[in-house]
Amino acid sequence: MDSGKRLRRTVADMLRKRRRWTGLRQVDIARGMGCTQAAVAAFEAGREDALVSTVVRFLLAAGYMDLALTMRRGRRSWRVRLG
């Protein structure tokens, strides 16, 4: 599996686990994101690439209010607070 597919699968698994942990249905997330349940299912299945903005919208729809993104390049890292 190439790194792009592996990353897509990792993000998809994380999104699905977060949604299930909150007890929400795909349709609940879709309503909060302003998209369709089919789009949420495609992200969770790893069939669609999720932009960072999409991941943030998904997590906000799932009730996560305090999000942070850490970016690393070599020895440097940046942390951005989202949401």
PLY file of the C-alpha trace (Angstrom):
ply
format ascii 1.0
element vertex 83
property float x
property float y
property float z
element edge 82
property int vertex1
property int vertex2
end_header
0.00 0.00 0.00
1.50 3.37 -0.96
1.84 6.16 1.60
-1.13 8.13 0.18
-3.49 5.20 0.57
-2.11 4.41 4.01
-2.66 8.01 5.15
-6.19 8.04 3.69
-6.97 4.79 5.54
-5.52 6.12 8.81
-7.59 9.32 8.60
-10.71 7.32 7.64
-10.27 4.96 10.60
-9.75 7.89 12.98
-12.88 9.69 11.75
-15.03 6.57 12.01
-13.76 5.79 15.54
-14.34 9.38 16.72
-17.89 9.36 15.36
-18.72 6.02 16.96
-17.17 7.10 20.25
-19.50 10.11 20.35
-22.52 7.90 19.59
-23.44 9.88 16.47
-24.71 8.49 13.19
-23.26 9.35 9.80
-26.37 11.40 9.06
-25.77 13.46 12.22
-22.23 14.25 11.11
-23.44 15.04 7.58
-26.02 17.47 8.94
-23.37 19.22 11.03
-20.96 19.39 8.09
-23.56 20.48 5.55
-22.99 17.50 3.27
-24.66 14.16 2.54
-24.52 10.95 4.52
-23.00 9.34 1.43
-20.10 11.81 1.55
-19.46 10.97 5.22
-19.57 7.24 4.39
-17.06 7.78 1.56
-14.64 9.62 3.90
-14.99 6.92 6.57
-14.39 4.19 3.99
-11.28 5.91 2.67
-12.77 6.24 -0.81
-12.39 10.03 -0.77
-9.39 12.12 0.15
-10.25 14.36 3.05
-8.76 17.83 3.07
-7.64 19.17 6.44
-10.64 21.52 6.34
-12.94 18.51 5.83
-11.40 16.65 8.78
-11.84 19.75 10.96
-15.49 20.14 9.88
-16.09 16.43 10.60
-14.59 16.66 14.10
-16.42 19.89 14.90
-19.68 18.23 13.78
-18.83 15.36 16.16
-18.61 17.83 19.04
-14.86 18.33 19.30
-14.26 21.99 20.14
-10.53 22.08 20.90
-8.47 20.83 17.98
-4.77 21.24 17.24
-2.71 20.33 14.19
1.00 19.65 14.54
3.09 19.90 11.39
6.67 18.64 11.31
9.46 19.06 8.83
12.80 17.73 9.92
13.51 18.99 13.42
11.06 21.89 13.22
7.43 21.66 14.18
4.46 24.02 14.18
1.28 23.66 16.18
-1.90 25.30 14.98
-5.06 25.47 17.06
-8.22 24.82 15.09
-11.90 25.13 15.81
0 1
1 2
2 3
3 4
4 5
5 6
6 7
7 8
8 9
9 10
10 11
11 12
12 13
13 14
14 15
15 16
16 17
17 18
18 19
19 20
20 21
21 22
22 23
23 24
24 25
25 26
26 27
27 28
28 29
29 30
30 31
31 32
32 33
33 34
34 35
35 36
36 37
37 38
38 39
39 40
40 41
41 42
42 43
43 44
44 45
45 46
46 47
47 48
48 49
49 50
50 51
51 52
52 53
53 54
54 55
55 56
56 57
57 58
58 59
59 60
60 61
61 62
62 63
63 64
64 65
65 66
66 67
67 68
68 69
69 70
70 71
71 72
72 73
73 74
74 75
75 76
76 77
77 78
78 79
79 80
80 81
81 82
